[in-house]
Every structure is written in C-alpha cells, then in structure tokens.
C-alpha cells in the first residue's frame, strides 16, 4: 500500500494524497452541492467573479510569482481576450464558443508576447513601467478604434448569449458551472506546467538569471514563454468576465484599478502558489461583500451609504496591512502553518477512529 494512501476506516484509497483528496472533495462540493443550494445572488455576485479573478490571479502568479517578472498590465490582457472573443463571435458566427475562447486566449498571448519583449532588457520596476504602457495603449485602442467595439456609439459591446454545443447558457447557475469548468481545466494545465521541467526553468530564472543561463536554461525564451502563457490565461479570464459575469464589454471595465486588484490577489494569496490565487481572490472579492452586509446590519441606521462604503474600504485596507505584516508570504503560507499546527491535534482522533 502506498505511503500516501488516504485511509478511511479499515479501507484505503491507494495513490491519493491528502492534498488531492481535499481538492477532489472541494470539486465535488462545487459541482454537486453548490448548484443545488445556491441562490442567484451567490452565483452572480460572489462565485462567478471570484472564479474569474482567481483565474486572472493564477495567470499573473505564473509570471510574477514563478518567473519574477513584475506586470501591471493584467487588465489590458483581460480586455484583449474579451474583445477578441466578442469580435470572433460577431464576425465568425459559425465558430463554436469554445473555439472562440481558446482563440481569444491565443490572441491575448500574442499581445502579451509583444509587450513582454522589454523583459529581455528590463527587470524590476522598470519592467513594471513598461507593462503599464500596455495597459494605457490597449485601453486607448479600444476607446478610439470603433471596429473593435462593433462600431458602438457608446463603446459598450453586448456579446452574443453564451452557448455551448448549441445549448444556451443563460441562467446564473449555468454560467457558474461553465466558468467553474473552464477554471478547473486551465488550473490543471497550469499545475502540470509548473511541475514540469519548464516550471523548474521559470523558477530558476526568477531566483538567479545568471545561474540559470550557466546551467543551460534559455533565459530569454523562458521569459517570453512566461509572458505568453500568463497572457493566455488572463485572456481566458477576460472572456469569462465578459460572457459569464458582466455580459458586456467596455474599456472602463478593464482599467488600471483592475490590474492592481489582480496584483493584490497575487500578493495577498502568496507568490508562486496556485492555491494562493484562489485564497487571495476570496479575500478581495468575497470578504468586502460580507463586510458590507455586516456594516449595513450594525450601522445602517446611523450613517448613510457613502460613509459606510468608505468605512468598509478603510477596514479592509487596515486588515490587509495587518495581515501582510503578520504573514508576508501570503494566505497560502498561513494555511500551511495552520495545517501543521492542527495535524498533531487531529491525528489522535483519526487513529482512534481506525481502531
């Protein structure tokens, strides 16, 4: 029997690690339980944006956390993916949406590759400034060139209804399940990548470029690959943001604030951690809504909505500062620490249950 088998009573599941068992349990709940008990508000306001921003954070973490390349243009690549998918749907209506989805990701990867070229000569804050140029340039293009917005006078594009294999996906639970399926599939591909020799090359470039070059790693090609794959993942997130969440596309929805939001997700969740992207998104997306509801319940009769909203932002900012001081490595490291502390306490209960 494997040493990492998960034992249940007197039987065990060989070859299944505790981490894999936990992921399988979460997926079973997400796919099987949540759609049965969740409300429209839960799907539209919480779970769908949480999943999309988790995916965007995953893409940025691949670039910043694993490769050490700082980027402030994530929102621009989301916009490229969203507008590319919309134009493919409008101009090539016969294509299946999944083809549009992948093609939009490829287009975002190509744009990311172009804006990743400065990484061959720049690093650190200088590279961050060069990616910031991508944010402003892409937003200017979509504002000024009407072809991308289907010549809409307002600049706002309403994409065609989401349809998979000829079946319209219009309900909140349907959009949630589709988003969840795409996020799981892309996350699995990224997981395979970071555990492959290519993932080791990304980490080597992040840790020491000169040493990576000495041992034969093509540093320049590895950086460009990181930009391309990261932009592909973020572009897919942009498509989901437009088709499954907002159901419209406009340049203002992909502004610099969105780029900083994704960056905060990566930093708070934990650099070089796939799990950290989801933990960071949970804190950034779900926690403020819970804090807002708590503030309305406790102080709604004393202050107006503007004061409450500002107070919630101040509280959230203070909590983030305190958290980063207490755990600079992010939520992922905090979860690891809590797991190590809890394990000695629960092990006797598990042992007693097997007896």
ABEGO torsion letter per residue (X at the ends): XBAABBBBEABBBBGBBAAAAAAAAAAAAAAAAAAAABBAAAAAAAAAAAAAAAAAAAAAAAAAAAAGBBBAAAAAAAAAAAAAAAAAAAABAABBAAAAAAAAAAAAAAAAAAAAAAAAABBEAAAAAAAAAAAAAAAAAAAABAAAAGGBAAGBBBBBBBBBGGBBBABAAAAAAAAAAAAAAAAAAAAAAAABAAAAAAAAAAABAAAAAAAGBBAAAAAAAAAAAAAAAAAAAAAAAAAAAAGBBBAAABBAAAAAAAAAAAAAAEBGBAAAAAAAAAAAAAAAAAAAAAAAAAAAAABBAAAAAAAAAAAAAAAAAAAAAABAAEAAAAAAAAAAAAAAAAAAAAAAAAX
